[in-house]
């Protein structure tokens, strides 16, 4: 619900997306805030006049804009190979198009004050929408903008059909990053989070983890966060707290 612009068309297997008219974005459901991670995207179709910007986005990156439009996203554009961040484009590499497979690697050094356990959702109000229950989440864009700070030693590196294109961004903002795709018009992009990558980078050189590992890791982390919350609040919780 909150991970894509509604006008984008997602495939049944949830591994491909097709655009519609102007630029808008979809991001993966999971994100990473430390470590070295890699994922791939393949350009399945790119009709004349269409374009893509692919890369990494934080939670508050604007879904109704191209990736790299604001401070929360970093992207690589198909047209002319331009890299974008905070609405500023700079030359990076040659462009890419239909049939190409792009690789996206992020390096996020650990910060001394990083939390290894995510926030629990158990303390948030439940909202019923279309026969489903959702935890309420407040929009904290302004607060997040004020708290942005550089993560020294961080890097984004991109690959085209297995060929390393160099460092696209260094010393990016600290935060939790999702793989992200933005599409202009009717291009179609598929994703590969691993473990069987088409063009895996050298593990000896980059020592990365495939993004597929994050899904299982996130389940363990969130379960632990919820267990800690329930243990700390034992005897304080009421059943009607979880009713709508």
C-alpha positions in Angstrom: 0.0 0.0 0.0 2.8 2.5 0.9 5.6 1.0 -1.2 4.4 2.1 -4.7 2.6 4.7 -6.7 -0.9 3.2 -7.3 -0.7 3.9 -11.1 2.2 1.5 -11.5 1.3 -2.1 -12.7 2.9 -4.9 -10.7 3.3 -8.4 -12.1 1.6 -11.4 -10.4 4.9 -12.6 -9.1 5.7 -9.2 -7.7 9.0 -9.1 -9.5 8.3 -6.8 -12.4 6.7 -3.4 -12.8 5.3 -1.4 -15.8 5.1 2.4 -15.8 2.2 4.7 -16.7 2.6 8.2 -18.1 4.8 10.4 -15.9 7.5 9.4 -13.5 6.5 7.5 -10.4 8.2 5.0 -8.1 8.0 1.6 -6.4 10.3 0.4 -3.7 11.1 -3.0 -2.2 9.2 -3.9 1.1 12.5 -4.3 3.0 15.4 -2.0 3.6 19.0 -2.0 4.9 20.8 0.4 7.2 24.2 -1.4 7.5 26.4 -3.8 5.6 27.1 -4.3 1.9 24.1 -5.4 -0.2 23.4 -6.1 -3.9 20.4 -6.5 -6.2 19.8 -6.5 -10.0 17.2 -5.0 -12.3 16.6 -5.9 -16.0 15.0 -3.7 -18.6 12.4 -6.0 -20.1 10.8 -3.4 -22.4 11.6 0.3 -23.1 9.3 1.7 -25.8 10.4 4.9 -27.5 10.1 7.9 -25.2 10.1 5.9 -22.0 12.9 6.0 -19.4 13.8 4.7 -16.0 15.7 5.9 -12.9 16.9 3.0 -10.7 18.8 2.8 -7.4 18.1 3.2 -3.7 15.5 5.1 -1.7 14.7 5.9 2.0 11.2 5.6 3.4 10.2 9.2 2.6 11.4 9.4 -1.0 8.5 10.8 -3.0 6.6 7.9 -4.8 5.0 10.4 -7.3 8.3 11.6 -8.6 11.5 10.2 -10.2 13.9 8.5 -7.9 16.6 11.1 -6.9 14.1 13.9 -7.0 14.6 14.6 -3.2 17.2 14.1 -0.5 15.9 10.6 0.2 16.9 8.9 -3.0 19.8 8.2 -5.3 19.3 7.0 -8.9 20.9 6.1 -12.2 18.9 7.2 -15.3 18.7 5.1 -18.5 18.9 8.2 -20.7 22.6 9.4 -21.0 23.5 7.4 -17.8 23.0 10.5 -15.6 23.0 10.0 -11.8 20.5 11.9 -9.7 20.2 13.0 -6.1 18.2 15.9 -4.6 17.0 16.9 -8.1 20.5 17.4 -9.4 21.8 15.4 -12.3 25.5 14.7 -13.0 27.2 12.6 -15.7 28.1 9.2 -14.5 28.3 6.6 -17.4 26.8 5.7 -20.8 23.1 5.1 -20.8 21.3 1.7 -20.7 18.2 0.3 -22.4 16.1 -2.7 -23.3 17.9 -6.0 -22.6 20.4 -4.6 -20.2 20.8 -5.9 -16.6 21.9 -3.4 -14.0 23.5 -4.1 -10.7 23.1 -1.9 -7.6 25.5 -2.2 -4.6 25.4 -0.2 -1.4 28.0 0.0 1.2 26.7 1.2 4.6 29.3 1.3 7.5 27.9 0.7 11.0 27.4 3.8 13.1 28.3 3.7 16.8 24.7 4.5 17.9 22.9 2.2 15.5 20.0 0.0 16.8 20.1 -3.6 15.8 16.5 -4.1 16.6 13.7 -2.2 14.7 10.9 -0.4 16.3 7.9 -2.5 17.3 4.5 -1.8 15.7 2.5 -3.3 18.7 2.2 0.1 20.4 0.5 1.8 17.4 -3.2 2.3 16.8 -4.9 -0.1 14.3 -6.8 1.3 11.3 -9.2 -0.7 9.3 -9.1 -0.2 5.5 -10.8 -2.3 2.9 -11.3 -5.3 5.3 -7.6 -5.2 6.3 -6.0 -3.9 9.5 -3.0 -1.6 9.4 -0.8 -0.1 12.0 -1.1 3.7 12.0 2.1 5.4 11.0 2.7 9.2 11.2 4.3 11.2 8.4 7.6 12.6 9.7 9.1 14.0 6.5 10.1 17.4 8.0 11.6 15.8 11.1 13.5 13.3 9.0 14.9 16.1 6.7 16.2 17.9 9.7 17.9 14.8 11.1 19.7 13.8 7.9 23.5 13.5 8.3 26.3 12.1 6.2 27.4 8.5 6.7 31.1 8.7 6.1 32.5 5.8 4.1 29.2 4.9 2.6 29.1 4.3 -1.2 26.7 3.4 -4.1 28.2 1.5 -7.0 26.5 0.4 -10.1 27.1 -2.3 -12.7 25.9 -2.7 -16.3 25.8 -6.3 -17.7 28.4 -7.3 -15.2 30.8 -4.4 -15.9 31.6 -2.2 -13.0 30.7 1.5 -13.7 32.5 3.0 -10.7 31.4 4.8 -7.6 28.2 6.7 -8.3 27.9 8.3 -4.9 30.1 8.5 -1.8 29.3 9.7 1.7 25.5 9.4 1.2 23.0 10.2 3.9 22.7 7.7 6.8 19.4 5.9 6.8 17.6 2.7 5.8 17.6 2.1 2.0 15.1 0.2 -0.2 15.9 -1.0 -3.7 13.8 1.4 -5.8 12.6 1.8 -9.4 11.0 4.9 -11.0 9.6 4.7 -14.5 8.5 7.3 -17.1 5.8 6.1 -19.5 5.4 2.4 -20.3 8.8 0.8 -19.7 8.9 -2.6 -17.9 11.6 -3.5 -15.3 12.1 -6.8 -13.5 14.1 -7.3 -10.3 16.3 -10.1 -9.0 17.1 -10.0 -5.3 19.1 -13.3 -5.5 20.5 -15.7 -4.8 21.0 -16.5 -8.4 22.2 -13.3 -9.9 22.7 -12.9 -13.7 26.0 -10.9 -13.2 27.2 -11.4 -9.6 30.0 -9.1 -8.6 33.2 -10.6 -7.2 32.6 -11.7 -3.7 36.3 -11.4 -2.9 36.4 -7.8 -4.0 33.0 -6.6 -2.6 32.1 -9.1 0.1 28.4 -8.4 -0.4 25.1 -10.1 0.6 22.3 -10.7 -1.9 19.2 -8.6 -1.0 17.1 -11.8 -0.7 18.8 -12.5 2.7 17.2 -9.3 4.1 13.6 -10.8 4.0 14.4 -13.6 6.4 16.6 -11.3 8.6 13.8 -8.8 8.8 11.3 -11.4 10.1 13.8 -12.4 12.9 14.5 -8.8 13.8 10.8 -7.7 13.9 9.8 -10.8 15.9 12.5 -10.0 18.5 11.3 -6.4 18.7 7.7 -7.5 19.3 8.7 -10.1 21.9 10.7 -7.4 23.8 7.8 -5.0 23.7 5.3 -7.7 24.9 7.7 -8.8 27.7 8.4 -5.2 28.9 4.6 -4.5 28.9 3.4 -7.7 30.4 0.3 -7.1 32.6 -0.2 -3.6 31.1 -1.8 -4.5 27.8 -5.6 -4.8 27.3 -7.4 -6.8 24.7 -9.5 -3.8 23.6 -6.2 -2.0 22.7 -6.1 -4.2 19.6 -9.8 -3.8 18.6 -11.0 -1.4 16.0 
